[in-house]
Amino acid sequence: MIVTVLGATGKTGGTAAERLLSAGTQVKAVARSADKLAALAKKGAQTVSADVTDAAALTAALRGSDGAYLMIPSDYTKPDLLGQYARATDAIARAVQDSGIRRAVLLSSFGGEAAAGTGPIVGLHAAEQRLRAIAGLNLLILRPGYFYENNFGTLGLIKHQGINGGAIDPDVAIPTIAAADIGVVAADALNRPTFAGSAIRELRGPRDLTMIDMTRALGKAIGKPELPYVRFPDQGYVDGLKSAGFDPDAARLFLEMAQAFNKALVGPQPDAEKLRTTTPFEVFADAFAQAYRAAP
Ligand SMILES: NC(=O)c1ccc[n+]([C@@H]2O[C@H](COP(=O)([O-])OP(=O)(O)OC[C@H]3O[C@@H](n4cnc5c(N)ncnc54)[C@H](OP(=O)(O)O)[C@@H]3O)[C@@H](O)[C@H]2O)c1
């Protein structure tokens, strides 16, 4: 069996590629950086260095595959975030059609059912719609919660200002997950394909967590159990993202996503299968603590 993995050096695709390889499945690993792909080549993957907007390169990578892991990369520092999602989606959808592959797992998100009001997740909604419309494609849509790894985004704030913070209200419980667990689910679904037609699977870790829960666990892991979580004013949050290098439009979309969590616009859907993955937040908190100690 051959499976093509997009974003194969990333958090979800990297785990998916490794798990497929260790199950004896042949992997075509796609990303831009040949240097980062080299580690997968050493483990036996065929590697393809291509941009996700290059439909011809993606078609060639997908052709002859029994399945594919599809994810939509983007760059928050560049303008027109939703346009980036749209261009990647268009190239991926054309490649799926032109290559004639019959089976794919798409990485979407909790909130992927909504056409507006959820910030960047709107781009994933459009990807879901576009791929579901492809005749003959058996598609499993994964809708995971908030990645634990997002907390790396405030490592500098925690280290240098002694606070955690963001625009999600402190007491809102949100579905959260270890990114690697998504890769495992994707690889297993492609290794033992049981899905047919189009199916949606919501993925979340053992417990939904508030920002206070996550901050408390991070604080404990770094030896600062009193670490506070500060709900920034909306404009302060946007300004903070911009000074961290976000494009202004991307920063606005991230605020919209936080507001969607706060208003409970992002939640379980009746038409979706539910799966809880096993890695607890504390495992991530230990990795965070190591990075915290190593950071300047
Ligand atoms: N963070 C969350 O809480 C969350 C929740 C739900 C869904 N999501 C979705 O998860 C996805 C991100 O997945 P991830 O975290 O596994 O990715 P990631 O760790 O950010 O890695 C991105 C991967 O894509 C490749 N890539 C980046 N830009 C590319 C381009 N222009 N062309 C081809 N390849 C490119 C990267 O390698 P190169 O740089 O070498 O190309 C890398 O392999 C996004 O669609 C996001 O919306 C995120």
The ligand as an SDF file (V2000), in Angstrom:
LIG
                    3D

 48 52  0  0  0  0  0  0  0  0999 V2000
   -3.3910   24.6080   15.9540 N   0  0  0  0  0  0  0  0  0  0  0  0
   -4.6130   24.1550   16.1860 C   0  0  0  0  0  0  0  0  0  0  0  0
   -5.1410   24.2410   17.3040 O   0  0  0  0  0  0  0  0  0  0  0  0
   -5.3840   23.5200   15.0660 C   0  0  0  0  0  0  0  0  0  0  0  0
   -6.6280   22.9440   15.3540 C   0  0  0  0  0  0  0  0  0  0  0  0
   -7.3370   22.3290   14.3000 C   0  0  0  0  0  0  0  0  0  0  0  0
   -6.8050   22.3240   13.0160 C   0  0  0  0  0  0  0  0  0  0  0  0
   -5.5960   22.9140   12.7720 N   0  0  0  0  0  0  0  0  0  0  0  0
   -5.0600   22.8740   11.4110 C   0  0  0  0  0  0  0  0  0  0  0  0
   -3.8940   22.0960   11.4120 O   0  0  0  0  0  0  0  0  0  0  0  0
   -3.1520   22.4150   10.2230 C   0  0  0  0  0  0  0  0  0  0  0  0
   -1.6870   22.4700   10.5810 C   0  0  0  0  0  0  0  0  0  0  0  0
   -1.2580   21.1320   10.8050 O   0  0  0  0  0  0  0  0  0  0  0  0
    0.1130   20.8150   11.5480 P   0  0  0  0  0  0  0  0  0  0  0  0
    0.1080   21.5330   12.8540 O   0  0  0  0  0  0  0  0  0  0  0  0
    0.3310   19.3770   11.4840 O   0  0  0  0  0  0  0  0  0  0  0  0
    1.1510   21.5580   10.5820 O   0  0  0  0  0  0  0  0  0  0  0  0
    2.5680   22.1750   10.9830 P   0  0  0  0  0  0  0  0  0  0  0  0
    3.1700   21.4790   12.1570 O   0  0  0  0  0  0  0  0  0  0  0  0
    2.3960   23.6520   11.0190 O   0  0  0  0  0  0  0  0  0  0  0  0
    3.4610   21.7860    9.7180 O   0  0  0  0  0  0  0  0  0  0  0  0
    3.1780   22.2720    8.4440 C   0  0  0  0  0  0  0  0  0  0  0  0
    3.6700   21.2540    7.4280 C   0  0  0  0  0  0  0  0  0  0  0  0
    3.2810   21.6800    6.1230 O   0  0  0  0  0  0  0  0  0  0  0  0
    4.4600   21.9810    5.3570 C   0  0  0  0  0  0  0  0  0  0  0  0
    4.1630   23.2110    4.6230 N   0  0  0  0  0  0  0  0  0  0  0  0
    4.0540   24.4740    5.1170 C   0  0  0  0  0  0  0  0  0  0  0  0
    3.7880   25.3340    4.1480 N   0  0  0  0  0  0  0  0  0  0  0  0
    3.7330   24.6170    2.9970 C   0  0  0  0  0  0  0  0  0  0  0  0
    3.5220   24.9580    1.6420 C   0  0  0  0  0  0  0  0  0  0  0  0
    3.3030   26.2240    1.2610 N   0  0  0  0  0  0  0  0  0  0  0  0
    3.5380   23.9610    0.7190 N   0  0  0  0  0  0  0  0  0  0  0  0
    3.7770   22.6680    1.0930 C   0  0  0  0  0  0  0  0  0  0  0  0
    3.9800   22.2990    2.3520 N   0  0  0  0  0  0  0  0  0  0  0  0
    3.9730   23.2660    3.2960 C   0  0  0  0  0  0  0  0  0  0  0  0
    5.5890   22.1320    6.3700 C   0  0  0  0  0  0  0  0  0  0  0  0
    6.8530   21.8240    5.8110 O   0  0  0  0  0  0  0  0  0  0  0  0
    7.6650   22.9630    4.9550 P   0  0  0  0  0  0  0  0  0  0  0  0
    7.5980   24.2210    5.7570 O   0  0  0  0  0  0  0  0  0  0  0  0
    9.0410   22.3980    4.7740 O   0  0  0  0  0  0  0  0  0  0  0  0
    6.9350   23.0750    3.6590 O   0  0  0  0  0  0  0  0  0  0  0  0
    5.1870   21.1010    7.4110 C   0  0  0  0  0  0  0  0  0  0  0  0
    5.5180   19.8100    6.9620 O   0  0  0  0  0  0  0  0  0  0  0  0
   -3.7210   23.7130    9.6890 C   0  0  0  0  0  0  0  0  0  0  0  0
   -4.5440   23.4660    8.5780 O   0  0  0  0  0  0  0  0  0  0  0  0
   -4.5570   24.2060   10.8720 C   0  0  0  0  0  0  0  0  0  0  0  0
   -5.6010   25.0350   10.4720 O   0  0  0  0  0  0  0  0  0  0  0  0
   -4.8720   23.4870   13.7740 C   0  0  0  0  0  0  0  0  0  0  0  0
  1  2  1  0
  2  3  2  0
  2  4  1  0
  4  5  1  0
  4 48  2  0
  5  6  2  0
  6  7  1  0
  7  8  2  0
  8  9  1  0
  8 48  1  0
  9 10  1  0
  9 46  1  0
 10 11  1  0
 11 12  1  0
 11 44  1  0
 12 13  1  0
 13 14  1  0
 14 15  2  0
 14 16  1  0
 14 17  1  0
 17 18  1  0
 18 19  2  0
 18 20  1  0
 18 21  1  0
 21 22  1  0
 22 23  1  0
 23 24  1  0
 23 42  1  0
 24 25  1  0
 25 26  1  0
 25 36  1  0
 26 27  1  0
 26 35  1  0
 27 28  2  0
 28 29  1  0
 29 30  1  0
 29 35  2  0
 30 31  1  0
 30 32  2  0
 32 33  1  0
 33 34  2  0
 34 35  1  0
 36 37  1  0
 36 42  1  0
 37 38  1  0
 38 39  2  0
 38 40  1  0
 38 41  1  0
 42 43  1  0
 44 45  1  0
 44 46  1  0
 46 47  1  0
M  CHG  2   8   1  16  -1
M  END
$$$$
